[in-house]
Amino acid sequence: MISLYVFLIAWLVFLGLYTIMLLLSALQLLRFGVSGAGTYLATLVFFVGVILVVVGTGAMLRSVDWQQQINLFSWINAF
């Protein structure tokens, strides 16, 4: 039996890696992109979209009972 906390921790690790890649992409866009208002607007829309998705996901994850156990390999006992 695996606790759902494992999946939460994995999600947080992937979110951290995504944040690093997000910042690197934004840096590249702002540094080497065509200089102008469109570049800054695209970066702002990108960040706002990511923030909305992360906040929405976090709100949905609040309703999960993280102490619940899950059996991923229950199908093995069927044989």
Secondary structure, 3 states (H helix, E strand, C coil): CEECHHHHHHHHHHHHHHHHHHHHHHHHHHHHCCCCHHHHHHHHHHHHHHHHHHHHHHHHHCCCCCCCEECCCHHHHHC
